[in-house]
Structures are given as C-alpha cells and as structure tokens.
Amino acid sequence: MTARPRPAPAPAPGSYDDGTAVRARLDAAVGAVDAPDVVFALSCDGRRAVRCGGTAPPPALPRDRARYEIGSVTKTYTGLLLARLTGTGALSGNDEAVTYLDPGRRRGPAGITLTHLITHTSGLPPLPRDFHLRALPHRSTNPYAPYSAERVVRAFLRSRPRHRPGTRWRYSNFGAAVLGHALAAATATPWERLLTTHVLDPLGLTGTALAPGGPHADATGHRADGVRPTPALRIGGFAAAGAVRATPDDLLTFLEAHLRPETSPLADALREVRRPVLRRGRGRGQVHTLTWFQDATEHGPMYFHLGATSGQQVFLGFRPDTGTALAAVSTRRYRGEDTLIPTAYELLSEW
C-alpha cells in the first residue's frame, strides 16, 4: 500500500498565482488516486492547468488528449439540452412525456413531466424492472448494451411509478433515458443530433463524442483490480443518461460556459440549469438544480456531478464565486475505497 501524498497548501480562493502552486496542488491530487490513468484539469478565471499520472505506463495516446467516458455526467448535457429547447419554445418542461411517446395516450404513466425526468422526481425506479435480467450476461462489461431504445420506451409505457410524480427524489438512469427519447419524439430528431446541434456545436465541443471512437481517440477503462481492461461503453437505449465521452479540455470548455453564461450562445439555458429547483435529503439540506447538485461553500455555491461506467470515473464541478472549474477522471471501475471523488470535491470546495 502506498502512502497518500500530502496535498500542497490550498491557494487563496480564485487565485492562480504563477501556476506553480496550482500545478503542485493538482499533482498531489493526481498522486492521491490509485488508477491506471488519472487526469485533473482546472480552470481558474479562464487560465487552465492539466496534470496527468497514474499507476500504468503512459499510454500511446497522451492522457490529456484522450476522450473519457463520463457516464451519468451526461445528464448535465441532456438537462442543458432540455433548457435550450424550452427556451426556444420548441417544448415545455411541464409537458408530459407520455404525450410524445404515446400521442394517442392509450397507455403510459400520466403526470410525469420532462422536468420530473431530469430532476429524478418522476417516481420511476433507477432502472426498468427487467433490466437486470437482460444485463446479467454483460454485467461486468457492458450491461446497458442489450437494452435498446425501443425497449426503454416500452418499459416506460408499462411502468407504474411508485410515488406520485414530483413528490420524492430518487436517482433514475431510467428517467433520464426516457427524457432523451421524449425530446427526440417531440422534435422528430434523434437525441444525438439534438445534442450536437443545440449544445455541442454552439459550445465548440469538438473533442466530445457520443459513441466509442477506438483506441486512437478514447481512454481504456479497467476493472476494479486496475489491471484488466474493459471494453468501450456501449449504452443501448440509455444514451441521454450516459453516452458522452470527452477530452479534459472539452470538459473544461463545458464547465467554463457554465461559469460565464453571458459569453455563450446558450446564455439563457446555462443560467436556467444553475437555478435551484428542489431540496432533498435529511433536513432538506441538499439542493438540486435542473441538472446539478449544489452544495454551499464558505464563499458561495458549488455545482457538481459524478459519473461512472464499467471502467472509468469522473467528477465535474464549478464555482461561480471563485471563477473555478474542475474536471477529474480516472480509468478504474469504482470501488468503495476510491479517492477520486473525495479528492476532487475537496480540491474544488477549498479553491
């Protein structure tokens, strides 16, 4: 067992100095994570620093140029897409999903709106009832691949939410996937094209993709032992919940747009996804926006989201009060003792 490196002193909030202290702090964070490949990428007042490392030899594709699977952080992209489409008048967050997925309203759960789906208040379970049976043969590699878009929609139309929509928070990949199909049906446009046209292209995210690109473009994930590689994620009908993969630079570009929405063509949508929508948890102390978790810090709110796939992990977060954004990725399947998320969270909350 290797000792966890002692972190460098935290800089004053929002400071960058000459970059030496920043690099030292990021290097300490990279060294605190036990994974084959680790990248911490920071933007502070528009100045960037990216530091890489890991337990494996440097791969042929430089770590800071590879695309990483971001899993559930994809929901922040889908939520931004919803805000964008709502802002253009193409649809409303109060529209019921069944209106688009079964226009005749012959079946399907009533009362579940598009906003319920992205805020995890739809009453749907985390996954469809028959998901695990389908995923079982692929549970350690690509559990979502066998579950098609058509099956996701059918499962939704058969579902009976456990709770009345809008009354309880329960994290649901199922709900986010349904949202993607509802947006596609509402606009007669595939989710992938919608996201590219309304989010990726306007933000200039040329290092972001929605499907595997091969070893010349994508980082390779690893199982929990940190040694055995995992195949590239294939997401089946859950694209809107987990399909995005991106380079560290593109992740920072995405976050920087949230920090300075006034400079972006998506200004209204970026402001909308920062607006608190609900409180949850013990004492209702946890805040959820349309797409982000929001925690309080000494100087102001911090927005963040976590993601994981069968072989990779990611943390994305930003703080408007200090003009700071952080993306942290690693290529090892999540384990209870992993330090990527707590290290990244602490780093951003102290910056």
MITI-567211 format. One record per residue (C-alpha): x, y negated, z; residue in three letters. Coordinates in Angstrom, 1 decimal. Example, Ala and Ser with C-alpha at 12.3 -4.5 7.8 and 13.67 -1.06 7.14 Angstrom:
+--------+--------+--------+-----+
:     xx :     yy :     zz :  aa :
+--------+--------+--------+-----+
:   12.3 :    4.5 :    7.8 : ALA :
:   13.7 :    1.1 :    7.1 : SER :
+--------+--------+--------+-----+
***
This chain:
+--------+--------+--------+-----+
:     xx :     yy :     zz :  aa :
+--------+--------+--------+-----+
:    0.0 :    0.0 :    0.0 : MET :
:    1.4 :   -3.4 :   -1.0 : THR :
:    1.0 :   -6.4 :    1.3 : ALA :
:   -1.3 :   -9.1 :    0.2 : ARG :
:    0.7 :  -12.2 :   -0.9 : PRO :
:    0.4 :  -15.2 :    1.4 : ARG :
:   -1.5 :  -17.9 :   -0.5 : PRO :
:    0.1 :  -21.2 :   -1.3 : ALA :
:   -1.3 :  -24.2 :    0.6 : PRO :
:   -4.6 :  -25.4 :   -0.9 : ALA :
:   -4.3 :  -28.7 :   -2.7 : PRO :
:   -6.5 :  -31.6 :   -1.8 : ALA :
:  -10.0 :  -31.4 :   -3.3 : PRO :
:   -9.9 :  -32.2 :   -7.0 : GLY :
:   -6.1 :  -32.7 :   -7.1 : SER :
:   -3.8 :  -31.3 :   -9.8 : TYR :
:   -0.5 :  -33.0 :   -9.0 : ASP :
:    2.2 :  -32.0 :  -11.5 : ASP :
:    0.8 :  -28.5 :  -11.8 : GLY :
:    3.5 :  -26.8 :   -9.7 : THR :
:    1.2 :  -26.3 :   -6.7 : ALA :
:   -1.6 :  -25.2 :   -8.9 : VAL :
:    0.5 :  -22.5 :  -10.6 : ARG :
:    1.7 :  -21.3 :   -7.2 : ALA :
:   -1.8 :  -21.1 :   -5.9 : ARG :
:   -3.0 :  -19.2 :   -8.9 : LEU :
:    0.0 :  -16.8 :   -8.9 : ASP :
:   -0.8 :  -16.0 :   -5.3 : ALA :
:   -4.4 :  -15.3 :   -6.3 : ALA :
:   -3.3 :  -13.0 :   -9.2 : VAL :
:   -1.0 :  -11.1 :   -6.8 : GLY :
:   -3.8 :  -10.5 :   -4.3 : ALA :
:   -5.8 :   -8.4 :   -6.9 : VAL :
:   -4.9 :   -4.8 :   -7.4 : ASP :
:   -5.9 :   -4.1 :  -11.1 : ALA :
:   -4.0 :   -3.3 :  -14.3 : PRO :
:   -4.7 :   -6.8 :  -15.8 : ASP :
:   -5.7 :   -9.9 :  -13.8 : VAL :
:   -6.2 :  -13.5 :  -15.1 : VAL :
:   -7.1 :  -16.6 :  -13.1 : PHE :
:   -7.9 :  -19.6 :  -15.2 : ALA :
:   -8.5 :  -23.0 :  -13.6 : LEU :
:   -9.7 :  -26.4 :  -15.0 : SER :
:   -9.4 :  -29.4 :  -12.8 : CYS :
:  -10.5 :  -32.8 :  -14.2 : ASP :
:  -10.1 :  -31.3 :  -17.7 : GLY :
:   -6.5 :  -30.1 :  -17.1 : ARG :
:   -6.1 :  -26.3 :  -17.4 : ARG :
:   -3.8 :  -23.7 :  -15.8 : ALA :
:   -4.0 :  -20.0 :  -16.7 : VAL :
:   -1.9 :  -17.4 :  -14.8 : ARG :
:   -1.8 :  -13.7 :  -15.6 : CYS :
:   -0.5 :  -10.5 :  -14.0 : GLY :
:   -1.5 :   -7.0 :  -13.0 : GLY :
:   -0.2 :   -3.6 :  -12.0 : THR :
:    0.2 :   -2.4 :  -15.6 : ALA :
:    2.9 :   -3.4 :  -18.0 : PRO :
:    1.9 :   -6.4 :  -20.1 : PRO :
:   -0.3 :   -5.2 :  -22.9 : PRO :
:    0.4 :   -5.8 :  -26.6 : ALA :
:   -2.5 :   -8.3 :  -26.7 : LEU :
:   -1.5 :  -11.1 :  -24.3 : PRO :
:   -3.8 :  -11.1 :  -21.2 : ARG :
:   -4.7 :  -14.8 :  -21.6 : ASP :
:   -5.8 :  -14.2 :  -25.2 : ARG :
:   -7.9 :  -11.1 :  -24.8 : ALA :
:  -11.7 :  -11.1 :  -24.5 : ARG :
:  -13.0 :   -9.7 :  -21.3 : TYR :
:  -16.4 :   -8.1 :  -20.6 : GLU :
:  -18.3 :  -10.4 :  -18.2 : ILE :
:  -21.3 :   -8.2 :  -17.5 : GLY :
:  -24.0 :   -9.9 :  -15.5 : SER :
:  -22.5 :  -13.3 :  -16.0 : VAL :
:  -24.1 :  -13.1 :  -19.5 : THR :
:  -27.3 :  -14.1 :  -17.7 : LYS :
:  -25.9 :  -17.6 :  -17.3 : THR :
:  -25.7 :  -17.8 :  -21.1 : TYR :
:  -29.2 :  -16.4 :  -21.5 : THR :
:  -30.5 :  -18.8 :  -18.9 : GLY :
:  -28.9 :  -21.7 :  -20.7 : LEU :
:  -30.5 :  -20.5 :  -24.0 : LEU :
:  -33.9 :  -20.5 :  -22.3 : LEU :
:  -33.3 :  -24.0 :  -21.0 : ALA :
:  -32.3 :  -25.1 :  -24.5 : ARG :
:  -35.3 :  -23.5 :  -26.3 : LEU :
:  -37.6 :  -25.0 :  -23.6 : THR :
:  -36.0 :  -28.4 :  -24.1 : GLY :
:  -36.6 :  -28.3 :  -27.9 : THR :
:  -40.3 :  -27.4 :  -27.4 : GLY :
:  -40.0 :  -24.0 :  -29.0 : ALA :
:  -41.5 :  -22.4 :  -25.9 : LEU :
:  -42.1 :  -22.9 :  -22.2 : SER :
:  -40.6 :  -21.3 :  -19.1 : GLY :
:  -44.1 :  -20.8 :  -17.9 : ASN :
:  -45.1 :  -18.7 :  -20.9 : ASP :
:  -45.9 :  -15.1 :  -20.0 : GLU :
:  -43.5 :  -12.6 :  -21.5 : ALA :
:  -46.3 :  -10.2 :  -22.5 : VAL :
:  -47.7 :  -13.0 :  -24.7 : THR :
:  -44.7 :  -12.5 :  -27.0 : TYR :
:  -44.0 :   -8.8 :  -26.5 : LEU :
:  -47.6 :   -7.7 :  -26.9 : ASP :
:  -49.5 :  -10.5 :  -28.6 : PRO :
:  -52.8 :   -8.6 :  -28.5 : GLY :
:  -52.4 :   -8.3 :  -24.7 : ARG :
:  -53.7 :   -4.8 :  -24.8 : ARG :
:  -51.1 :   -3.7 :  -22.2 : ARG :
:  -48.2 :   -5.0 :  -20.1 : GLY :
:  -48.0 :   -6.8 :  -16.7 : PRO :
:  -49.7 :  -10.1 :  -16.5 : ALA :
:  -48.3 :  -13.2 :  -14.8 : GLY :
:  -44.6 :  -12.6 :  -15.4 : ILE :
:  -43.2 :  -15.8 :  -17.0 : THR :
:  -39.9 :  -16.3 :  -18.8 : LEU :
:  -38.7 :  -18.2 :  -15.8 : THR :
:  -39.6 :  -15.4 :  -13.4 : HIS :
:  -37.4 :  -13.1 :  -15.6 : LEU :
:  -34.3 :  -15.2 :  -15.4 : ILE :
:  -34.6 :  -16.1 :  -11.7 : THR :
:  -35.2 :  -12.5 :  -10.6 : HIS :
:  -38.7 :  -13.2 :   -9.3 : THR :
:  -40.6 :  -11.1 :  -11.8 : SER :
:  -41.3 :   -8.2 :   -9.4 : GLY :
:  -39.6 :   -5.8 :  -11.8 : LEU :
:  -37.1 :   -3.3 :  -10.4 : PRO :
:  -33.4 :   -3.6 :  -11.1 : PRO :
:  -33.7 :   -1.0 :  -13.9 : LEU :
:  -36.5 :    0.8 :  -15.7 : PRO :
:  -37.9 :    3.8 :  -13.9 : ARG :
:  -36.5 :    6.3 :  -16.5 : ASP :
:  -33.1 :    4.5 :  -16.9 : PHE :
:  -31.0 :    6.8 :  -14.7 : HIS :
:  -32.3 :    9.9 :  -16.4 : LEU :
:  -31.2 :    8.5 :  -19.8 : ARG :
:  -28.0 :    7.1 :  -18.4 : ALA :
:  -26.8 :   10.1 :  -16.4 : LEU :
:  -24.6 :   11.7 :  -19.2 : PRO :
:  -22.9 :    8.4 :  -19.6 : HIS :
:  -22.9 :    7.0 :  -16.1 : ARG :
:  -19.2 :    6.6 :  -15.7 : SER :
:  -18.5 :    5.1 :  -19.1 : THR :
:  -21.5 :    3.5 :  -21.0 : ASN :
:  -24.7 :    4.0 :  -19.0 : PRO :
:  -26.6 :    1.4 :  -21.0 : TYR :
:  -25.8 :    2.5 :  -24.5 : ALA :
:  -28.5 :    5.2 :  -24.8 : PRO :
:  -31.3 :    2.8 :  -23.7 : TYR :
:  -32.4 :    0.9 :  -26.8 : SER :
:  -34.2 :   -2.4 :  -27.2 : ALA :
:  -37.4 :   -0.7 :  -28.2 : GLU :
:  -37.3 :    1.4 :  -25.0 : ARG :
:  -36.7 :   -1.7 :  -22.8 : VAL :
:  -39.8 :   -3.3 :  -24.3 : VAL :
:  -41.9 :   -0.2 :  -23.9 : ARG :
:  -40.7 :    0.2 :  -20.3 : ALA :
:  -41.8 :   -3.4 :  -19.6 : PHE :
:  -45.2 :   -3.0 :  -21.2 : LEU :
:  -45.7 :    0.1 :  -19.0 : ARG :
:  -44.4 :   -1.4 :  -15.8 : SER :
:  -46.4 :   -2.3 :  -12.7 : ARG :
:  -44.4 :   -4.9 :  -10.7 : PRO :
:  -44.1 :   -4.0 :   -7.0 : ARG :
:  -44.7 :   -7.6 :   -5.9 : HIS :
:  -46.7 :  -10.5 :   -7.4 : ARG :
:  -44.5 :  -12.5 :   -9.8 : PRO :
:  -42.9 :  -15.5 :   -8.2 : GLY :
:  -43.2 :  -14.3 :   -4.6 : THR :
:  -40.0 :  -12.4 :   -4.0 : ARG :
:  -36.4 :  -12.4 :   -5.3 : TRP :
:  -35.0 :   -9.0 :   -6.4 : ARG :
:  -32.0 :   -8.9 :   -8.8 : TYR :
:  -33.0 :   -7.3 :  -12.0 : SER :
:  -31.0 :   -6.4 :  -15.1 : ASN :
:  -34.3 :   -5.1 :  -16.5 : PHE :
:  -35.9 :   -8.6 :  -16.2 : GLY :
:  -33.0 :  -10.4 :  -17.9 : ALA :
:  -33.1 :   -7.8 :  -20.7 : ALA :
:  -36.8 :   -8.3 :  -21.2 : VAL :
:  -36.3 :  -12.1 :  -21.3 : LEU :
:  -33.9 :  -11.6 :  -24.3 : GLY :
:  -36.5 :   -9.6 :  -26.2 : HIS :
:  -39.2 :  -12.1 :  -25.3 : ALA :
:  -37.1 :  -15.0 :  -26.7 : LEU :
:  -36.4 :  -13.1 :  -29.8 : ALA :
:  -40.1 :  -12.3 :  -30.3 : ALA :
:  -41.1 :  -15.9 :  -29.6 : ALA :
:  -38.8 :  -17.3 :  -32.3 : THR :
:  -38.7 :  -14.3 :  -34.7 : ALA :
:  -34.9 :  -14.4 :  -34.3 : THR :
:  -32.6 :  -11.8 :  -32.8 : PRO :
:  -31.2 :  -12.8 :  -29.4 : TRP :
:  -27.6 :  -12.6 :  -30.7 : GLU :
:  -28.4 :  -15.1 :  -33.4 : ARG :
:  -30.3 :  -17.3 :  -31.0 : LEU :
:  -27.4 :  -17.4 :  -28.5 : LEU :
:  -24.9 :  -18.1 :  -31.3 : THR :
:  -26.9 :  -20.9 :  -32.9 : THR :
:  -28.1 :  -22.6 :  -29.7 : HIS :
:  -25.2 :  -22.0 :  -27.2 : VAL :
:  -22.0 :  -20.6 :  -28.6 : LEU :
:  -21.7 :  -22.7 :  -31.7 : ASP :
:  -22.6 :  -26.1 :  -30.1 : PRO :
:  -20.1 :  -25.4 :  -27.3 : LEU :
:  -17.4 :  -24.4 :  -29.7 : GLY :
:  -17.0 :  -20.9 :  -28.1 : LEU :
:  -15.1 :  -19.3 :  -30.9 : THR :
:  -13.4 :  -16.8 :  -28.5 : GLY :
:  -16.7 :  -15.3 :  -27.4 : THR :
:  -18.4 :  -12.2 :  -28.9 : ALA :
:  -21.5 :  -10.2 :  -28.3 : LEU :
:  -20.2 :   -6.8 :  -29.3 : ALA :
:  -16.9 :   -4.9 :  -29.0 : PRO :
:  -14.1 :   -6.1 :  -31.2 : GLY :
:  -11.5 :   -3.4 :  -30.8 : GLY :
:   -8.0 :   -3.4 :  -29.1 : PRO :
:   -6.7 :   -6.3 :  -31.2 : HIS :
:   -9.3 :   -8.6 :  -29.6 : ALA :
:  -10.6 :   -7.0 :  -26.3 : ASP :
:   -9.0 :   -6.2 :  -23.0 : ALA :
:   -9.2 :   -2.5 :  -22.0 : THR :
:  -11.1 :   -1.7 :  -18.8 : GLY :
:  -10.1 :    1.0 :  -16.3 : HIS :
:  -11.9 :    3.3 :  -13.9 : ARG :
:  -11.8 :    2.8 :  -10.2 : ALA :
:   -8.4 :    4.6 :  -10.0 : ASP :
:   -6.9 :    1.7 :  -12.0 : GLY :
:   -5.3 :    4.2 :  -14.4 : VAL :
:   -7.8 :    5.9 :  -16.7 : ARG :
:   -9.1 :    3.6 :  -19.4 : PRO :
:  -12.8 :    3.1 :  -20.1 : THR :
:  -14.4 :    2.7 :  -23.5 : PRO :
:  -15.6 :   -0.7 :  -24.6 : ALA :
:  -19.0 :   -1.6 :  -23.2 : LEU :
:  -22.0 :   -0.8 :  -25.4 : ARG :
:  -25.1 :   -2.4 :  -23.9 : ILE :
:  -28.0 :   -0.9 :  -25.8 : GLY :
:  -31.2 :   -2.9 :  -25.2 : GLY :
:  -29.7 :   -4.9 :  -22.3 : PHE :
:  -27.7 :   -7.4 :  -24.4 : ALA :
:  -29.3 :  -10.5 :  -22.8 : ALA :
:  -28.2 :   -9.1 :  -19.4 : ALA :
:  -24.6 :   -8.2 :  -20.1 : GLY :
:  -23.3 :   -8.3 :  -23.7 : ALA :
:  -21.0 :  -11.3 :  -23.6 : VAL :
:  -17.2 :  -10.9 :  -23.7 : ARG :
:  -14.9 :  -13.9 :  -23.8 : ALA :
:  -11.3 :  -15.2 :  -23.6 : THR :
:  -10.3 :  -17.1 :  -20.4 : PRO :
:  -10.1 :  -20.3 :  -22.5 : ASP :
:  -13.6 :  -19.8 :  -23.7 : ASP :
:  -14.9 :  -19.1 :  -20.2 : LEU :
:  -13.3 :  -22.4 :  -19.1 : LEU :
:  -14.9 :  -24.2 :  -22.0 : THR :
:  -18.3 :  -22.9 :  -21.0 : PHE :
:  -17.7 :  -24.0 :  -17.4 : LEU :
:  -16.4 :  -27.4 :  -18.4 : GLU :
:  -19.6 :  -28.1 :  -20.3 : ALA :
:  -21.5 :  -27.5 :  -17.0 : HIS :
:  -19.1 :  -29.9 :  -15.2 : LEU :
:  -19.6 :  -32.7 :  -17.7 : ARG :
:  -23.0 :  -32.1 :  -19.4 : PRO :
:  -23.1 :  -35.7 :  -20.6 : GLU :
:  -20.4 :  -34.9 :  -23.1 : THR :
:  -22.2 :  -31.9 :  -24.6 : SER :
:  -24.8 :  -31.5 :  -27.3 : PRO :
:  -26.6 :  -29.3 :  -24.7 : LEU :
:  -26.7 :  -32.0 :  -22.1 : ALA :
:  -30.3 :  -31.6 :  -21.1 : ASP :
:  -30.1 :  -27.9 :  -20.9 : ALA :
:  -26.9 :  -28.0 :  -18.9 : LEU :
:  -28.4 :  -30.3 :  -16.4 : ARG :
:  -31.5 :  -28.1 :  -16.1 : GLU :
:  -29.6 :  -25.0 :  -15.2 : VAL :
:  -28.0 :  -26.8 :  -12.3 : ARG :
:  -31.3 :  -27.8 :  -10.8 : ARG :
:  -32.2 :  -25.7 :   -7.6 : PRO :
:  -35.3 :  -23.5 :   -8.3 : VAL :
:  -35.7 :  -21.4 :   -5.2 : LEU :
:  -34.3 :  -20.4 :   -1.8 : ARG :
:  -33.8 :  -16.8 :   -0.7 : ARG :
:  -32.1 :  -14.6 :    1.9 : GLY :
:  -32.1 :  -14.9 :    5.7 : ARG :
:  -33.4 :  -18.2 :    6.8 : GLY :
:  -33.9 :  -19.0 :    3.1 : ARG :
:  -30.4 :  -20.4 :    3.2 : GLY :
:  -29.3 :  -19.2 :   -0.3 : GLN :
:  -30.1 :  -21.4 :   -3.3 : VAL :
:  -30.7 :  -20.1 :   -6.8 : HIS :
:  -30.9 :  -22.4 :   -9.9 : THR :
:  -32.3 :  -21.2 :  -13.2 : LEU :
:  -29.1 :  -19.2 :  -13.7 : THR :
:  -26.5 :  -19.8 :  -11.0 : TRP :
:  -26.1 :  -19.0 :   -7.3 : PHE :
:  -25.4 :  -22.2 :   -5.4 : GLN :
:  -23.5 :  -22.5 :   -2.1 : ASP :
:  -22.7 :  -25.5 :   -0.1 : ALA :
:  -19.1 :  -26.6 :    0.5 : THR :
:  -17.6 :  -29.4 :    2.6 : GLU :
:  -17.7 :  -31.8 :   -0.3 : HIS :
:  -20.7 :  -30.7 :   -2.4 : GLY :
:  -22.4 :  -27.7 :   -4.1 : PRO :
:  -20.6 :  -24.9 :   -5.7 : MET :
:  -22.2 :  -22.9 :   -8.5 : TYR :
:  -21.1 :  -19.3 :   -9.3 : PHE :
:  -22.0 :  -15.9 :  -10.7 : HIS :
:  -20.4 :  -12.5 :  -10.6 : LEU :
:  -20.3 :   -9.7 :  -13.2 : GLY :
:  -19.0 :   -6.2 :  -13.5 : ALA :
:  -19.0 :   -3.4 :  -16.1 : THR :
:  -17.8 :    0.2 :  -16.0 : SER :
:  -14.2 :   -1.0 :  -16.2 : GLY :
:  -14.0 :   -4.8 :  -15.7 : GLN :
:  -15.0 :   -7.6 :  -13.2 : GLN :
:  -15.4 :  -11.3 :  -13.4 : VAL :
:  -16.1 :  -14.4 :  -11.3 : PHE :
:  -17.2 :  -17.7 :  -12.8 : LEU :
:  -17.8 :  -20.8 :  -10.8 : GLY :
:  -17.6 :  -24.6 :  -10.9 : PHE :
:  -17.8 :  -27.6 :   -8.6 : ARG :
:  -19.1 :  -30.9 :  -10.0 : PRO :
:  -17.9 :  -32.8 :   -6.8 : ASP :
:  -14.3 :  -32.0 :   -7.5 : THR :
:  -14.4 :  -31.5 :  -11.2 : GLY :
:  -13.1 :  -28.0 :  -10.8 : THR :
:  -14.0 :  -24.7 :  -12.7 : ALA :
:  -12.6 :  -21.3 :  -12.2 : LEU :
:  -12.7 :  -18.0 :  -14.2 : ALA :
:  -11.2 :  -14.9 :  -12.8 : ALA :
:  -11.2 :  -11.5 :  -14.5 : VAL :
:   -9.7 :   -8.0 :  -13.9 : SER :
:   -9.7 :   -4.7 :  -15.7 : THR :
:  -10.6 :   -2.3 :  -12.9 : ARG :
:  -14.0 :   -0.9 :  -12.0 : ARG :
:  -15.5 :   -2.4 :   -8.9 : TYR :
:  -14.6 :   -0.8 :   -5.5 : ARG :
:  -15.7 :   -1.8 :   -2.1 : GLY :
:  -12.2 :   -2.9 :   -1.1 : GLU :
:  -11.6 :   -5.1 :   -4.2 : ASP :
:  -10.3 :   -8.6 :   -3.7 : THR :
:  -11.0 :  -10.3 :   -7.0 : LEU :
:  -14.4 :  -11.8 :   -6.0 : ILE :
:  -13.5 :  -12.9 :   -2.4 : PRO :
:  -10.1 :  -14.3 :   -3.6 : THR :
:  -11.8 :  -16.3 :   -6.4 : ALA :
:  -14.6 :  -17.5 :   -4.3 : TYR :
:  -12.3 :  -18.7 :   -1.5 : GLU :
:  -10.0 :  -20.4 :   -4.0 : LEU :
:  -12.8 :  -22.4 :   -5.6 : LEU :
:  -14.5 :  -23.2 :   -2.4 : SER :
:  -11.3 :  -24.7 :   -1.0 : GLU :
:  -10.2 :  -26.6 :   -4.0 : TRP :
+--------+--------+--------+-----+
***
